[in-house]
Amino acid sequence: MKPNTQRSLVLALLALLMVATRVNHWTPIPDASWAVFFIGGFYLRQWTRWAFPALMALAVAVDYAVITRQGISFWDHYCVSAAYWFLVPAYFSMWAGGLWVARNYKRSWGTLGLTVVALLASTAICQLLSQGSFYWLSASVAEKTVAGWAANYFQWLLPYLQTTATYVGIAAVVQAIAASAVKSKASTTHSDDARKL
C-alpha cells in the first residue's frame, strides 16, 4: 500500500473514531479525541499542516452538532467559553507527543518506553491547558482557588490518561500485528524468490 493511501486510511479511521466517541462524552465507550490526536501525530506527521486543522475542525463540528441538537445555542452551553479555544493548543500537545514518538521510532522495546513518556507528558499538558483554561476562564466555576484548581486537575487527570492510554495501546497492538504481517509476507516472498533461482 502506498504511503498516501495508508495515511488517507488512517485519517479516515481516526475521524470515524472521533465522531463515534465524541458525540457523547459520558457513554460507556469513552471519548477517544485525545488519543486520536496523539495517534494522528504519529501516523500523519507529513500531513500535520492540514490533517491537524481538519481533525480540530471535526471536533468543533461534532461539539456544535451535539449541542445545537439539544436545542441549546452553542455559545450558551456549559462547556463553551473563552476557554474552549484552548482546546487547539491542548490537542496539539497530544499531536506533538505523537510526532515526537514518530521521530524517535525504532522497532524495539525502547520505543515502548518513549511512547509511555510522550503519552504521560502530552496528556498532562493537554489536561493542564484544557482543564486549567476552563477552571480559570469559564464563568461556570464560581469560586476559583489554586487548591481547587489542583484538586480538579488531579481528579480528572487519571481518567483521561487511562482512556487515552487504552486507545493508544490498541493502536500500538494493531501496529505491531501489521508490522509482523508485513515482515512475514516479505520473508515468504523472499523465500519463494530464492526457490525460483
N, C-alpha and C positions, 0 to 999 in steps of 0.2 A: 504494500500500500504506500502511495506517495505521501511525503510529509504534509503537504497541504490538505490532502484528503483525510489524513489522521487528525490533523488539527481541527478541521471542519467537523469531524465526527465528535471529537472531544468537546468542542464548543457547543454543539447541539445537545449532547448528553448533559453537560453542566447546566445549560439553560433550562432543559427539561426538569432536571433535579431541583433547581431553584424554584421554578414555577410550582412544581408538585408539592414542595415542602414549605414554601414561604406563604402560601395562601392562608394558612392559619398557624401562627407561631406556637399554639398550645395543643396541637393534635398529638396523638400517640407517636406519630412519625415527626421527629423534631426538625426544625428549620436547618437546612444544610447550607445557608448562604455563606457563612464564614469559611466553611470547608470548600465551597465552590470557588471562592476567590483564591484560596491557598493552592488548590489543585490547578486552577487556571494559570496562576503564576508559574507553576512547574511545567505544564504542558504547552502553554500558549505564549511563552516568553517572547517569541519572534513577532507575535501579534499584539503585544502589550498596548501599543498606541491606539488601537481601535477595539480590541477584544475587552479590555478592562472597562472602557466607557460604555460599550454595548451591554455588558453584564450589569454595570451600575444602573444604566437606564432601564434595564429589565426589572431590576429590584425595585426601583421607584415606581415603575408602571404597575407591578404587581401590588405594591402597597396602595397605590392610588385606586386601582380596581377594587381591592378588598374593602377599603374604607368607604368609597363612594357607593358601593353595592349595599352597604349598611344604612344608606340614606344620610350619611354624615358628610359635611364638607371636609375635604382633605385637610385643609388648614386648621380646622376646628378639632381634629382628633387629638386625643391624649398624647399620642406618641410623636406628633408633628409639632415642632417648634424650630427656633433658630438652630437648635442642637441637631436637628435631623440632617443637616448638610454636613455635619461632622462624620457621617457615615462614609463619605467619599475618602477622606484620609484613613479612617478606621479600616475600611475594606481594602484600601491599598496597602495597609500594613500586612494584611493576610497575603495579598498578591506578592508583596516584596519577600515574604517568608518563602513562598513557593519558588520565586525567582532565585533566591539565594541557594536553595537546595538544588535547583536545576544547574546552576553554575558550578556547583561542587560535587555533582553527581558522579558516582562510580558504582559499578556493580559489585558492591562489597557491603559487609556488615557495618562498616564505618558510616555509610550513608544513612543507615537507620538512626544512628546517634545524632548526625547532623539534622535529620528530619525532626527528631524529637526536640532538639534545641530550638530550631527555627519555629516549630509549631508552638512551643511554650512561649517564646518571645513575641511572636506575631499575635498570638491570642491575647497575651497580657496587654500589649499595646492597643489592639483593637478594642478590648474591653475598657481600657483607660480612656480612649477617645470617644467611644460611643456612650458608655455609661457616665463618664465624667462630664461630657458636654450636656447630656440630658439632666444630670443631677444639678449642675451649676447654672444652666441657661434656661431650663424649662420652668414655666410657671406652675407646672404640676407638682413640683416639690416645694412645699410651703416653708419648712424650716431647713436651712442649709448650714451644716456644720462639717468640719473636716472629719470628725469622728463618724458622723452619719454617712458621709460620702465613703469613707474607708470601709465601714461595715457593709454598705450596699455593694461596693466594688467586689469585696471578697465573697459575699453571699452568692453573687451570680457568676463569678469567675470559674469556679469548678464545674458547674453545669454546662457552661458554654464550652469549656475546654473538653469535657467528656464527649459532648455531641460532635464537636469539630474533629477530635481525635478518632472517633468511631468512623466517620465518613472518610477521613484521610487514610485510616488503617485499611478500610475496604478498598480504596483506590490503590494503595500500596500492594495489597494481595493480588488484585487484578493485574497490576503492572508486573509483578513477579511471575504470575502464571503466563501472561502474554510473552514476556521475555524468554521464559523457559520454552514455550511452544515454538517461538521463532528460532531459538538456538537448536532445538530438537529437529525442526524442519530443515535447517541449514546443514546439520550434521548428516541427516538422512540423504539429502540431495548430494552432499559431498561424497558420501559412501557410494551412492548409485553412479555418480560420475566416475569414481575411481574404478568401479567394476567394469564400466564400458571400455576403459582403456585396457 
